[in-house]
């Protein structure tokens, strides 16, 4: 069995992101982006 390496991500500069209508799936997506330091407009 192979070992599973943890995911690593390259850091990205903060982005401006807009969401039109959140709903069940969009609400957590927007929240995660905001917590990651991106500017989110709803």
Backbone bond lengths (Angstrom), bond angles and torsions (degrees), N, CA, C in turn:
res aa  C-N    CA-C-N  psi(-1)  N-CA   C-N-CA  omega(-1)  CA-C   N-CA-C  phi
1 X - - - 1.453 - - 1.522 108.85 -
2 X 1.315 117.54 137.23 1.464 121.10 -179.42 1.523 110.36 -84.97
3 X 1.317 115.36 152.30 1.468 118.85 177.44 1.524 109.19 -79.94
4 X 1.306 115.63 147.22 1.459 121.26 -179.23 1.524 108.21 -100.15
5 X 1.324 116.07 121.43 1.459 120.84 179.70 1.528 109.13 -86.72
6 X 1.337 117.10 142.70 1.465 118.65 177.11 1.529 110.58 -66.56
7 X 1.314 116.01 150.04 1.455 120.72 179.32 1.523 109.86 -70.06
8 X 1.305 115.81 138.54 1.460 120.98 174.10 1.523 107.53 -124.99
9 X 1.300 115.40 142.37 1.462 120.85 -177.69 1.520 109.28 -125.04
10 X 1.314 116.38 140.97 1.455 120.67 173.21 1.517 108.27 -74.06
11 X 1.323 116.05 139.97 1.459 118.39 178.92 1.525 109.61 -71.96
12 X 1.302 116.04 145.08 1.458 121.80 178.85 1.517 108.79 -121.27
13 X 1.316 117.73 151.36 1.463 119.27 177.35 1.528 109.24 -67.17
14 X 1.336 117.19 152.65 1.463 119.68 178.54 1.530 111.02 -57.69
15 X 1.317 116.06 136.74 1.461 122.65 -179.43 1.519 110.36 -114.04
16 X 1.329 115.88 159.85 1.460 121.27 171.67 1.523 106.74 -97.43
17 X 1.327 116.49 122.23 1.463 121.95 -175.82 1.518 108.89 -125.53
18 X 1.325 117.50 138.56 1.464 122.09 177.24 1.528 109.31 -118.84
19 X 1.332 116.46 139.50 1.460 122.72 175.65 1.520 108.13 -119.61
20 X 1.313 117.12 130.02 1.455 122.40 174.93 1.523 107.47 -106.31
21 X 1.306 116.21 106.41 1.457 121.05 -177.35 1.517 110.16 75.13
22 X 1.309 116.93 122.78 1.458 119.35 -175.47 1.517 112.55 -94.17
23 X 1.297 118.36 -60.53 1.458 120.42 -179.86 1.515 112.12 67.65
24 X 1.310 115.32 -170.77 1.462 121.93 -175.17 1.529 111.81 -66.37
25 X 1.307 117.92 -38.00 1.461 120.88 -176.92 1.532 112.18 -90.23
26 X 1.312 117.95 -35.52 1.459 120.91 -176.56 1.513 114.04 -71.19
27 X 1.335 117.61 -32.62 1.466 121.01 -177.98 1.527 111.81 -59.75
28 X 1.345 119.81 -52.04 1.465 118.56 177.76 1.527 113.00 -67.21
29 X 1.333 117.19 -32.12 1.459 119.58 178.67 1.521 110.30 -62.47
30 X 1.335 116.64 -46.56 1.459 120.96 178.80 1.526 110.57 -63.83
31 X 1.321 116.91 -39.19 1.458 120.79 179.00 1.518 112.73 -62.98
32 X 1.319 117.57 -42.67 1.456 121.07 179.02 1.530 111.07 -65.47
33 X 1.322 116.86 -39.34 1.460 119.67 178.11 1.525 110.86 -65.24
34 X 1.333 117.10 -40.90 1.466 120.62 178.88 1.529 110.33 -64.81
35 X 1.331 117.44 -42.38 1.461 120.74 178.78 1.529 111.92 -65.37
36 X 1.325 116.99 -27.19 1.457 120.96 179.03 1.518 112.24 -79.82
37 X 1.347 116.89 -2.54 1.454 119.95 175.63 1.518 115.86 101.74
38 X 1.335 116.46 5.90 1.456 119.76 179.07 1.536 109.91 -85.67
39 X 1.330 116.34 152.23 1.466 121.52 177.17 1.523 107.96 -86.82
40 X 1.349 116.56 115.43 1.449 121.49 -174.25 1.525 110.16 -112.72
41 X 1.321 116.52 127.52 1.464 123.03 174.99 1.522 108.08 -112.05
42 X 1.324 116.03 135.91 1.459 120.61 -179.10 1.511 109.31 -117.00
